[in-house]
Amino acid sequence: MWALQFSEYGDPDVISLGEAPEPHAGPGQIRIVVKAASVNPVDWKTRSGFYAQGKPLEGTGYLGFDAAGVVDEVGEGVTGAAVGDEVSGLGSKTHAEYAVLNSWAHKHPSVDWAVAAAAGIVAETAERTLRLLGVGPGSTLFIDGGAGGVGSAATQFAIARGATVIASASEDNQGYLREIRAIPVLYGPGVVDRVRATGKKVDAVLDTAGKTPVEDLIAIAPEPSQLLSIANFGAAAAGAQVTGGGADSQPMAALAQAAELLKESKLVIKVQTFPFSRAAEAHELLQNGHVRGKLVLIPEH
């Protein structure tokens, strides 16, 4: 099959589209013919060697952690999925012709392939962070970095739960935050005063970007443990929660929630699409920050 790959860590131009071994569904897994796959920060961090701690790449690197497509193989023990079903979900090496998913939900026919593909990682992260912060009806949540993939999904998940959301973004994305029913504030220095100026008593703070000083975000939260960061793992030293998934994750539940919200138009994900051959362009755009919504790769054949 064809797949995006790289043979050394580096800038986006190390990515190429080439031949790769075909994966197959193991126990508890399904395989899909990929119709769309989203690009996430974990992809550019993998490609750049961010996680490699200075060690060179061994073998070939592959990309992609979520995708949408049509089921063509069902692994042993899987119930509730059949060949021909349209699904979206989470796996690995999903930037390819075929991808194996470990967690998934059925895609409603009204939901576009690119939007369904964009929901995987952001839905899992949104559900997890809101659960860990105890966000529910009547809560007020501040999201620092509300216009990106995770920020915009968490905003809409929280509002669907009956919470009020204040969210920060750049000047260009203030209108987008209003569209998704957040109270918008400008991102960057002075954000503490701007959140306070809304007059809302904040119950929890979600940091999606890791760029605002921890002490500023703790000043907004009622106590340090009501700040949770997915981007600044040093925040734990100040008493904040940090999460990268793993044991905290409930992916099947998160994907089911996302599928329902997408079907009901209560979750709107803005997508910019690129053919797989222009993946490097998508990586560069995402790495530079301030993307609105999600970037999604579409097969050309």
C-alpha positions in Angstrom: 0.0 0.0 0.0 1.0 3.7 -0.1 1.7 5.6 3.1 3.3 8.8 4.3 6.7 8.1 5.7 10.1 9.5 6.6 13.6 8.0 6.9 15.2 10.8 9.1 13.9 13.3 11.6 13.7 16.9 10.3 11.6 19.6 8.7 8.3 18.9 6.9 10.2 18.2 3.6 11.5 14.8 5.0 8.0 13.4 4.5 7.3 11.4 1.3 4.5 9.2 -0.1 5.8 5.7 -0.7 5.2 2.0 -0.5 4.7 0.4 2.9 3.7 -3.0 4.3 -0.1 -3.5 4.5 -1.4 -3.8 8.1 -4.2 -6.2 9.1 -6.7 -6.1 11.9 -5.7 -8.1 15.0 -8.0 -9.1 17.9 -10.3 -6.3 19.0 -9.3 -4.1 16.0 -10.8 -3.2 12.6 -9.1 -2.1 9.4 -10.4 0.7 7.2 -9.8 1.9 3.7 -8.9 5.5 4.6 -11.1 8.3 3.2 -9.6 11.0 5.3 -7.0 11.4 8.1 -6.3 14.4 10.3 -2.9 16.0 11.2 -2.3 16.5 14.9 0.6 18.1 16.9 1.8 14.6 17.8 2.5 14.1 14.0 4.9 17.0 13.6 6.5 16.3 16.9 7.1 12.7 15.8 8.5 13.7 12.4 10.8 16.4 13.9 12.3 14.1 16.5 10.8 16.0 19.4 10.2 12.7 21.3 13.5 11.0 20.2 15.8 12.7 22.9 18.5 13.2 20.3 18.6 9.6 19.1 18.6 9.0 15.3 15.6 7.4 13.7 15.9 3.6 13.3 14.1 2.2 10.3 11.2 4.0 8.7 8.9 6.5 10.5 5.1 6.6 9.8 2.5 9.1 10.8 -1.2 9.4 11.7 -3.2 8.6 14.8 -6.8 9.1 13.7 -8.8 8.6 10.5 -12.2 7.9 8.9 -13.0 5.3 6.3 -14.9 2.1 5.3 -14.3 -1.1 7.3 -12.7 -3.8 5.2 -11.4 -6.2 7.9 -12.8 -7.1 11.3 -10.5 -8.6 13.9 -11.3 -11.5 16.2 -13.7 -10.7 19.1 -15.0 -7.4 17.6 -18.7 -6.9 17.9 -20.8 -4.0 16.5 -18.7 -3.4 13.4 -18.9 -5.1 10.0 -17.2 -4.9 6.6 -18.7 -1.9 4.7 -19.5 0.2 7.8 -18.4 3.8 7.7 -16.5 4.7 10.9 -14.0 7.1 12.3 -11.5 6.5 15.1 -8.1 6.1 16.6 -5.1 4.0 15.6 -1.6 4.4 14.4 0.1 4.9 11.0 -3.3 6.2 9.7 -1.7 8.4 7.0 -2.0 5.6 4.5 -4.2 3.7 2.1 -5.3 1.3 4.9 -5.3 1.8 8.6 -5.9 -0.3 11.7 -8.1 1.3 14.3 -8.2 0.3 18.0 -11.2 2.5 18.9 -13.9 3.8 16.7 -17.5 5.0 16.3 -19.9 4.8 13.4 -20.1 7.9 11.1 -23.5 9.3 10.4 -24.2 9.6 6.7 -24.7 13.4 7.1 -21.2 13.9 8.5 -18.4 14.7 5.9 -15.4 12.3 5.8 -12.9 15.1 6.6 -14.9 16.3 9.6 -15.3 12.7 10.9 -11.5 12.1 10.5 -10.8 15.4 12.4 -12.8 14.3 15.5 -10.6 11.4 16.7 -7.8 12.8 18.9 -9.5 16.1 19.7 -12.7 14.3 20.9 -10.7 11.9 23.1 -8.7 14.8 24.5 -11.8 17.0 25.1 -13.7 14.2 26.9 -10.7 13.3 29.0 -9.8 16.8 30.1 -13.4 17.8 31.0 -13.9 14.6 33.0 -10.6 15.2 34.9 -11.6 18.8 35.7 -15.2 17.8 36.7 -16.8 20.1 34.2 -20.6 19.7 34.2 -23.9 21.7 34.1 -23.4 25.2 35.6 -19.6 25.1 35.5 -17.6 27.9 34.0 -14.5 26.8 32.2 -11.6 28.9 30.8 -9.8 27.4 27.9 -6.4 29.0 27.0 -6.1 28.3 23.2 -9.8 27.9 22.3 -9.6 28.1 18.5 -7.3 25.1 17.7 -8.5 21.5 17.3 -8.6 20.4 21.0 -9.7 23.9 22.2 -12.6 24.2 19.9 -13.7 20.6 20.6 -13.5 21.0 24.3 -15.4 24.2 24.1 -18.3 22.5 22.3 -18.2 19.4 24.5 -18.4 21.6 27.6 -21.3 23.7 26.2 -23.2 20.5 25.3 -22.8 19.5 29.0 -24.4 22.7 30.1 -21.2 24.6 31.0 -20.2 28.2 30.2 -16.9 28.6 28.3 -14.5 31.6 28.2 -11.8 30.9 25.6 -8.7 32.8 24.4 -7.5 33.0 20.8 -5.7 35.4 18.5 -7.4 38.5 17.2 -8.3 36.7 13.9 -10.1 33.9 15.8 -12.3 36.0 18.1 -15.3 35.7 15.7 -14.8 31.9 15.4 -15.0 31.6 19.2 -18.3 33.5 19.2 -19.5 31.1 16.4 -18.9 28.1 18.7 -20.7 30.0 21.6 -17.6 30.7 23.8 -17.1 34.1 25.5 -13.9 35.3 23.6 -10.9 36.9 25.1 -7.6 37.8 23.5 -4.8 35.3 23.9 -1.4 36.3 25.3 0.0 38.7 28.0 -2.8 40.3 30.1 -5.1 37.3 29.6 -5.7 37.1 33.4 -7.2 40.6 33.5 -9.3 40.0 30.4 -10.8 36.8 31.8 -11.6 38.6 35.1 -13.2 41.4 33.1 -15.8 39.0 31.8 -17.3 39.0 35.4 -17.5 35.2 35.5 -16.3 33.1 38.4 -14.1 30.4 36.8 -14.3 26.9 38.1 -11.7 25.2 36.0 -8.9 26.1 33.5 -7.8 24.0 30.5 -4.4 24.9 29.0 -4.2 23.5 25.4 -1.1 25.5 24.2 1.4 25.5 27.0 2.6 29.0 26.3 0.9 31.1 29.0 2.9 31.1 32.3 1.5 28.6 34.8 1.3 31.2 37.6 -1.1 33.3 35.4 -3.4 30.3 34.7 -3.4 29.3 38.4 -4.4 32.9 39.2 -7.5 32.3 37.1 -8.3 28.9 38.6 -10.0 28.6 42.0 -7.1 26.3 43.1 -4.0 24.9 41.4 -5.5 21.4 40.9 -8.4 23.0 38.9 -5.8 23.9 36.2 -5.1 21.1 33.7 -2.5 21.3 31.0 -2.1 19.0 28.0 0.9 20.9 26.7 3.0 22.0 29.7 4.0 19.0 31.8 6.1 21.3 34.0 2.8 22.6 35.4 2.6 19.6 37.7 5.3 21.1 39.9 2.9 24.0 40.6 0.1 21.7 41.7 -1.7 21.6 38.4 -3.0 18.4 36.7 -1.3 17.3 33.5 -2.5 14.6 31.2 -1.2 12.9 28.0 -3.8 10.1 27.8 -2.8 6.6 28.7 -4.6 5.3 31.7 -6.8 8.5 31.8 -8.2 7.7 28.4 -11.7 6.4 27.6 -11.6 6.5 23.8 -14.7 4.5 22.8 -16.9 6.6 25.1 -15.3 9.9 23.7 -15.7 8.8 20.1 -19.4 7.8 20.7 -20.0 11.3 22.3 -18.4 13.0 19.3 -20.3 11.0 16.8 -23.6 11.9 18.5 -22.7 15.6 18.8 -21.6 15.7 15.1 -24.9 14.1 14.0 -26.9 16.7 16.0 -24.7 19.6 14.7 -23.7 20.4 18.3 -20.0 19.8 17.4 -18.8 21.8 14.4 -15.2 21.2 13.4 -13.7 23.6 10.8 -11.4 21.7 8.5 -8.8 22.7 5.9 -8.1 19.8 3.6 -4.9 18.9 1.7 -4.2 16.0 -0.6 -1.7 13.5 0.9 0.9 14.7 -1.5 0.8 18.1 0.2 1.2 16.7 3.8 4.4 18.7 4.3 2.5 21.9 3.8 -0.1 20.9 6.4 2.8 20.1 8.9 4.3 23.5 8.4 1.0 25.3 8.9 0.2 23.3 12.1 3.7 23.7 13.5 3.5 27.5 13.1 0.4 27.6 15.3 -2.8 29.6 15.3 -4.6 27.1 13.0 -8.4 27.4 13.2 -9.9 23.9 13.7 -8.2 21.0 12.0 -6.0 20.1 9.0 -7.1 16.9 7.2 -5.4 14.8 4.5 -7.5 13.3 1.7 -6.4 10.4 -0.6 -6.0 11.4 -4.2 -7.0 8.0 -5.6 
